[in-house]
Each structure stands twice: as C-alpha cells, then as structure tokens.
Amino acid sequence: MRAGSPPPPAGKAQSEMNDQPLVSVVTATYNMAQYVVEAVESILGQTYNNIEAVVVDDGSTDETQQALARYADNPRVKLIHQENAGQTVAKNRGLAACTGRMIGFCDSDNAWLPDKIAAQMAVFAGDASVGVVYGDVQFIDDRGHDLPTPAVKRHSGHITGPLLANNFVPFNTCLVPRRILDEVGGFDESLSMAIDYDLWLRISTRYPFHHLPRVLARYRIWGGQMSHRTGERLDNALRMMNKFMQEHGDAVTPAEARRAWAYTYTTRGRWLARTGNRSAAMFDYQKAIEYNPMDLRAWKSMVRLVLGM
C-alpha cells in the first residue's frame, strides 16, 4: 500500500470490515521521521482490513509531524501530538484513544508483516480464553536489511514462571483484547523502560499466552533505539521485578522466583563486566548465586571475570 493510501473501497472490502472486530494499533513516536511512515504503512497494509492506527507524536523536534501530515485526512489514522513526556505516557495516551476491541503495538522504527493480524485473530477465534497472542521477530538494520536473528525459546500457556526470568515476548508482535488491558491497567508510568515486560507479567497472572511460531514483525537494530540504554533497562527490570513480587509473588513458585532473580542479576553483571565495572559485576554474580547456588550461568560468568576474560 502506498504512503497515505485511502481506506479500502466500498463493496466487498467494506463488507469484510463490517464482519471483523476493529483492531486498534498504538504507535508512539519521537524523532523517527525516517521510519515512522514505514511503520504506519505496515499497519494499514494488513490483509486484515478493519484496523485503526493511533499514532502519538511525543513532542518530536525533527520532521516527524511533516512525515505524518499525509495521514491527516485518512479516517483509519488518528494523529495525536503531545509535549514530550516519554514513551510510557505516550503509549497510555494512545491506549486511551483506541476504540477497537483488540489492541496491538507497533513501534515507529519497526514494521509488521502483512498477515500478522489475520493470523492472530484466527487464534483468538479458536480460543477466547487466550490473553495475548504473540510471535517471533526478524532483526533488520537501519536500512531494512535482514540481520542474523538469534533463536529464542518462547512459551505458550500460563507462562509467569519462565517469563519472570526472561522477557521472551516481543512487544511489537503482541495482540491483546482491550477488555484485558482495561482489567489489568495500562503501562506503569513509574517505569521508563521494561514497561511491556511489566504489562505481560501482570496479564500472565490471569490469562494464558499463545505463541505463534512464525515471524510477525521486523525489529530494527540501529544506533538510535532506546533498547541500547542497557543499564537503564536492566535497572528498570529489577525495579519491576521487585514490584511484581510484592504484588503477585504467589503467582510463581519459590524455585521459579530464585531462578528469575539469578538470571536477571547475572545478566546485569555481564553488562557491568563489559563496561569495565568489575566490582559491581562481581556483586551481581554473588547475588545471583545466593538466589540460585546451582546457576551455572552465574558461576561461569564469575570465573570469566576472575580470570579477566
């Protein structure tokens, strides 16, 4: 579908839309003029027709507003501009503006495959008990070329235990019923990162997840993305885990909790070691081993640190 394309024509396509639940898609953007149109076009170009794109410009200072101006008269797109308040506030602003029965998320530097929503809606049609349908991603570079994408073990069903140890649910692939988001609340605005991780954990305590073993989104790896702020992301993850355990500690077994803490402390320790902060890395490895003395990943990381590897 070309940029700024109109809604589907009347007739058969309109009839199909009337038979389909509306899917709202939230895109929060900040200074992404070079990529945001690609993201929006991947939403509007879905084989599933009844889609509403809700784009929140979080106070961009580049050409983002000009890039989005092509959608000003498109009834399938809602454009919202706000003063810069951060991605969490922007995503919640987008959620508040959604009118669809189902909610998806597509960050403005990423893109969806054309049949993403159709495949996910088929899962919900077959099992109304599912809380989130998600899939795999293909890494791409700043020019959109495919990159090697590591295999990740993902899970279906009641996934709180393994999810607490590692967030294997890619944000840009998820589709969630609006009623569930209303039930558990939106994104926690006390967190600046790991906000999707917090949301998925809260949902996982009440509803099963369904993993579609196929690529649903293209995830861009480039210098400007927020996920490069590794230290902040890991600190937010630890804060989020503390809050989750205080509020939902009974949703996981003691063994699952110990494994999760050990995994997260080891992960942060490895990042600290790479940045040269050896003493802080050693502290995190020791914390990991206190939580789970049998964690080989923590022991190996500690040995490598001691040997200067």
N, C-alpha and C positions, 0 to 999 in steps of 0.2 A: 504494500500500500504506500503510495507516495505521501510525502510530508504534507500535513494539513488536509488530508483527504476527508471528504464529507462522510456522513453516516451512510450505512447501507441503504440502497434504494428501496422504495416501497415494493410490495408484491411478496414474492416467496421469502426473501430475506427478512422482511418486516414480520411476516407471519411466524418465522422461526424464532425471532427475537421475542415475540409475544408469548411463546411457549417456553422460553428459557428464563430461569431466575436471573435477576440482574446481579452481575459481579462488579463490585467497585474495587478499583486498584489505586493504592496510595503511592505516590512518588514525591518524596521530599527532596528538594534540590538546593544546592548552594554553590554558586560559581561553577556550574557544569554546562556552560553554553555549548561546549564542543561535543557533549554526549547526550544531553537531555532529549533532543529530538529523536535520536535513535531509540531511546528507552520508550518514549511515548508511542512511537510508531509500532514498536513491537507489541505494545498493549492493544492498540487499535487494530492491528493486523491479525488478531487471533481468529482462528477458524470458528470459535465460539463468538457469536455476534453481539449478544446483549451485555455490553461492557461499558462502564463509566470510569474514565480516568480522572483522578483527583490529584492535581499537581500543586504542591505547596512550595513556592519560592521563598526560602528562608533568608530574605534580605540580601540577595546576590548583588555583587558590585561589578560583575563582568557583563557580558551580553546575554545573560540568561533570559531576561524579560523580552528582549528583542527576538530571541530564538523562539520563545513560546507564543509570541504575538500571532503566529499563523493559526493558532487554535482558538483565537478569541471568539469566533463565530461558530465553532464546532459544538453542537449540542451534546456530544459524547464526552466532552472535556470540561472539567471545572478548574479554572485557574485561580489560585489564591496567593496573594502576596502579603508577607508579614515582615516586620522588623526582625533582624537576626536574633533568634532565641535558642538556636541549637536544634539538632536533629530530633531529639525526643519530643520537644514541644511541637515541632513542625509535623511530625508523624501523628501526634494526637490531634492536631488541628485538622489534618487530612481525614482521620477517622471520624471526627465529629461531622464532617461534611458529606460523608458517604451515605448513600441511600440504598445500596444494594443489600441483598440477602447474604451474599458471600463477599469476603474481603481478601484481596491479595496485595502483595507489596513488590514493587519493582524500583530499586534504587536508580538514580538518574545516570549512573555510569555503567549500568548493566543492561541486559536485554533478555526478553523471553523468546523461546521457540514458539512457532505459530500454533501448535496444537496443545500447548500447555494446559490451558483452562479446560478444553474439551476432555482431555484425559483425566483431569482431576474431578470434574463434575460427574464423570461416569462412575468414579469410585464412590462419591457421596450418594449417587443414585442407587448404588447397590448396597450401601451400608450407612444408614442415617445416624448410627452411633459414633461414627468417627469424628474426632475433634479437629484434626489437622491432616491434610494430605500434602506431602512434600516429596521432592525428588533430588536428583543429582545436578551438579553444575559442570560446565566446561570452562576452564580458565582461558581467558584471552588477554592479549597485550593491549597497549594503549591504541594500537591501530586496528584492533579487532581480529588479529590473527590468533589461531588456536595455540595454546601453550600446553605442555605436559601437565596433566591433572592427576594428582595422587588419588589412589583408591581409598575410600573411607568406609569403615564398617558402620552401617546405619541400621536402625531397628524399627519394627512396627509393633503395635500393641501398646501396653502400658509400659512406658519407657523411662519413667522418672529416675530409676536407679542408674542405668548407663548414661542417661542424659546429664545427670548431676556431675558425672566425672568428665564429660567432654561434650561440647555442643556440636553434634553431628547433623543438626537440622539447618540447612541453608536458608537464610531468611528470604531471599528472592524467589525461592521455589514454593513457598507455602500458600495454601488456600485454607481459609478458616470461616466457618459460619459466623455471621455478625452477632447472633444471639450469644455465642460463646465469649466473644470479646466483651460484650456488654456485661456478661456474668462475672468474668474474672477481672475486668478493668483493662484499661489500655496500657500504654508504656509508662514505666516508672520514671517520673521526671527528676528524681533524685540521682539517677544514673546518667552519665554522659555517654557511656558505651556499654556493650553487653546487654543492651535493652531487649533485643529479641530473645536472647538466652533466658533472661528473667521471665519474659512472657511465655515462652514454650514450657518452662518448668512449671509455672502456675497452671497452665492448661493441662499439662501431663498428669497432674494430681487428680484430675476429674474425668479426662477423656482419653481414649486410645488415639495413637497416631498411625497413619498408613504411609509407608514408604513406597513410592513408585520407582522401581529400579531402572530409571532412564533419565537422560539429561533433559531438564525443563528450562534451564536458564543459562545464560552466558555471563560469567563473572569476571570483571575486568581487573587485572593486576597492573597497577601503574603507580607512579610516584605520588600522586595527589590524594590517594584514597585514605579514608580515616582509619582503616584497619592496620595501617603502618604504624600507628601510635600504640605499639605493643605494650609498653609499660603501663599506660593508662588503661588499656583494655584489660590486662591481667589484674590490675588493682581493682577495677570495677567488678570483675568476675568474682574476686574474693569477697568484696562487699556484698554482692548479690547473693553469693552462696551463704554468707552469714545470715542475711535477712531471710533467705528461703528456709534455712534450717530452724530459725526461731519460729517461723510461722507454719512450716509444713514438715517439720522433722520426722513426723510419724509416717510420711509418705515413702520413706526409704528405710531399709534395714540398717542396723549399725555397721555391718560389713560394707554395704554399698556407700555409706557416708564416709567411712575411713578410706576406701579406695578413691573416692572423689576428691577428698582433701589431699591425699598423697599425690594424685595425678596433677592437680592444679598447682600445688607448691613445687613439684618437680618441673612443671612447665615454666613457671616464673623463674625458678632457679636457673634453668638452662638459658633463658633470655638474659638474666643478670650476668651469667658467666660470659656470654657472648659480648656483653657491653663492657667487660673488664671488672665488674663489681664482684670480686671473688668472695669477700666476706659475707655479703648479703646472699649470694648464691649458696654458700655453704649452710647458712642459717635455714634457707628454704629447703635444702635437701634433708637437713636434720629434722625439720618439722614434718616433711613427707614420711620419713622413716619412723618417726614417733607415731604417726597415724597408722601406718601400714608397714611393719617391720619386714614383710615379705615382698615388698615392692622392688623388683629387680631393676626397673627403670630408674628409680631414685638411687639405688646403690651404684649402678653403673655410672650415672651422672656424677655422683660424688667421687668415685675413683678417678674418672677422667679429669675432674677439677684438681684433685690432689696431685695427679701426675702431670698437670699442666697441659693437658691435651685439649 
